[in-house]
Amino acid sequence: QVMLVESGGGLVQAGGSLKLSCVASGSIPSGNAMGWYRQAPGEQRDMVATMTSGGVTSYASSVKGRFTISRDNAKNTVSLEMNSLRPEDTAVYYCKCRDYYTRAEYWGQGTQVTVST
């Protein structure tokens, strides 16, 4: 079992920045991808950015150039630096860890990000 705890959400004006962090604990698989997903009210949960344990990244087109994902494997953390935030970035942001081999997925409880105009 993997436990994920997010932090860093909040309210920010359009054009501002926020940094989200996620700490993983428990039986963290050696081969994994960790990342961030978001879900706005009435919408499906979508991928924002992911990063494998080997450092390969993937971003949603809507956040490329504005968001940066990073991870510290020694500390079992993954972060999301969000710049030039827009009202459409408003959502609950979730951290996810996916086991390559078993395909098991673990989710955090989510953290709210609200971008005001």
Secondary structure, DSSP 8 states (H G I E B T S, - for coil): -EEEEEE--EEEETT--EEEEEEEEES--SSEEEEEEEE-TTS--EEEEEEETT--EEE-TTTTTTEEEEEETTTTEEEEEE-S--GGG-EEEEEEEEETTT--EEE---EEEEEE-
